[in-house]
Amino acid sequence: MVVLGLEREAIRLVPYDPAWPRLYADERERLVAAVGDLFLDVQHIGSTSVPGLSAKPIIDIAAAVRDFDEAAACVAPIVALGYVYRGENGIARRHYFTRGSPTLFHLHVLEARSLDWHEHLLFRDYLRDHPDVVAEYARLKEGLARRYAGDRAGYTDAKAPFIRRTLTLAWAREAERAAGE
């Protein structure tokens, strides 16, 4: 049975569900069909994109666009799919959407050249390649979920030092790879 959906502001983690990649792929198809070539790339991000990692049961999707202002053209077609447009929602030059009540999907539309786009992928890929870091992150998230059960902002803020530390490692790995080419 697929577990998907979470009330706004709630913090509830569930074990990794191998159906999440399929749900992402199905939703990706719907989004790409709706917006055409406005999306340069679409990726499954967040904890549901990391095999074995417990997660809030919401699929996070990132879509890369050439230009933030031009991407405003994608708002109406995405809203027509049942998404709610939430503007930048605290992150500059991001079009942010949610779908479902309870929430099933988050969509982050970001410029392909942006740091946010790149770091979402770096963090995900580093976790996918480091099961020991996934286990550490899972333990941290489970403790924080108990501590911040009704405080999504507090939960997110408390994860930030771990995420920053992991991104530092991911950037170092990327620099090593670039130096070796």
Buried (B, 14 or more C-beta within 10 A) or exposed (E): EEEBBBEEEBBBBEEBBEEBBEBBEEBBEBBBEBBEEBBEEBBBBBBBBBEEBBBBBBBBBBBBBBEBEEBBEBBEBBBEBBBEBBEEEEEEBBBBBBBBEEBBBBBBBBBBEBEBBBBBBBBBBBBBEBEEBBEBBBEBBEEBBEEBBEBBEBBEEBBEEBBEEBBEBBBEBBEEEEEEE
